Amino acid sequence: MNKATRLSAALLSLLLVVSLSGCSSLFVKSDNLVFVGGSSSSQTDAGLNAQIKITEFSEVYSGTLLDYDANGPKALCVTREISPMDASVSYSLVYYDGNLAYQMTSSDIPITEGAIDAQTGDVYYKESNTSASVASLYMIDSERNTKTKITNDIPSSLLSFALASDGTLMYSDRDGIYIYSGGESSKVASLDEQCSVKKIIYLKNRGVALMIINVPQGSNILYSVSDTDYVMNAVDVNVSDFSATDASSLVAYIKTTTTGKKQLYTYNLDTSARSFLFSGDIEKISLSPSGTYIAYATEMTSQSTTQSVWLVNSKNDVPVQLTANTAVNGGGLFWEADEKKILFSTSKSVATDTNPVYAVYRLTFILEYLKEQK
């Protein structure tokens, strides 16, 4: 098998249409990825009905998906290439504007995070030098004329960033929280010594930022932060991930108990009420745009060595399994605005014809489910 054939075999997109019309579930295997499917659609028992469609892969979504605009389709991916000459590794940042794909930049330093300014087409990304354990934040304008380094090289664990829906950038470094606008950074809040921000979401339309902050005592605390006076309100402790949108007052988050159990909660920004949903091996959660659904991936553990994708109503309905044996890579799970599609990146191994070696390729596929018809 030549190189072109191997690549074409890897460039594959899977479209999974899931109708919540009801039937018992079973596993359907297709191209080394296993998905939950359904038995006869004539059954009316509560459950899951699925159809799997194989489509031609679009180079638009090649690479690992870092960001996706729900109102798009605009996407930001990173590809990883190994030189056949000297085995050196290079990374390319690829932006899809809805019509064409553009290489925004390339680097020999891993590009680990990225975000799209949906209004301007500018992109922001984080380069993480793993050998030196430092990272930097960059911006490239939509015309690819200017590449701006926003931060100095700082320890990777201290650099987090988020874009608001209007393109306002908020980021953290070793000293505090900053707003970047008009080519200038303004410090808006200080951090206590030995504290670091692990994740930020900036809901500018609601006047609040949400942050996971690691404190010296070793806890990860989820805070809601007013963007007028930057007063921090602690939501919960031992939080590993969270998700929120401008259109919903709900925040979905994962809490770890003292015994190591993962729990899924929601928090209401308007009422400050917390609601427990369920316990399980959960990571990489994603709240749908309206706050109606929560998609999540299961965590890989010593007892469970594979991942799967699940969906649950944020009002605590029974979770529905959507995929099985499917690793979720890159930026996690991304919703489209109509809440009928979820995008994410996964991995596939393709054997070479000269050695029993498997090369891992990143694939992105679309998962579509339909609401139950009443």
Number of C-alpha atoms within 10 A of each C-alpha: 9 9 10 9 10 15 12 11 12 20 20 22 19 19 19 23 19 22 20 18 20 20 21 16 19 13 13 16 13 12 10 11 16 16 23 24 23 22 16 12 16 10 14 12 11 12 16 25 25 27 18 17 11 13 11 11 18 12 15 20 28 23 25 27 28 26 24 26 19 20 11 13 14 22 23 31 28 27 20 18 12 11 9 8 6 7 9 10 14 16 20 21 22 25 26 22 19 11 8 10 17 16 15 21 14 16 13 14 17 20 25 17 21 27 25 27 20 22 9 12 19 18 25 24 21 23 21 23 18 12 7 11 12 17 24 21 23 16 20 18 16 17 11 15 9 10 14 13 15 16 16 12 18 17 17 19 15 21 24 23 25 22 24 18 18 13 20 15 19 23 25 24 23 19 16 18 21 19 18 16 12 6 8 9 16 11 14 14 16 15 16 12 11 12 19 24 25 20 21 22 23 26 21 17 12 15 12 21 21 23 25 26 23 21 16 12 8 10 14 24 22 28 21 21 18 17 17 9 9 15 13 16 14 15 19 18 18 20 23 20 21 25 20 25 22 19 13 17 17 25 20 25 26 26 24 17 13 8 6 9 12 21 18 26 21 26 19 15 16 9 9 13 11 16 15 16 18 14 15 12 17 26 23 21 25 26 28 28 20 16 23 14 19 24 25 25 25 22 20 15 10 7 6 10 11 15 20 21 25 18 20 18 17 22 14 16 12 11 16 17 20 25 22 20 16 21 21 25 18 19 20 21 24 25 24 19 16 11 19 16 21 21 21 25 26 21 19 18 13 17 13 14 11 8 7 9 11 11 13 13 19 24 23 27 22 19 19 20 20 15 11 10 7 4
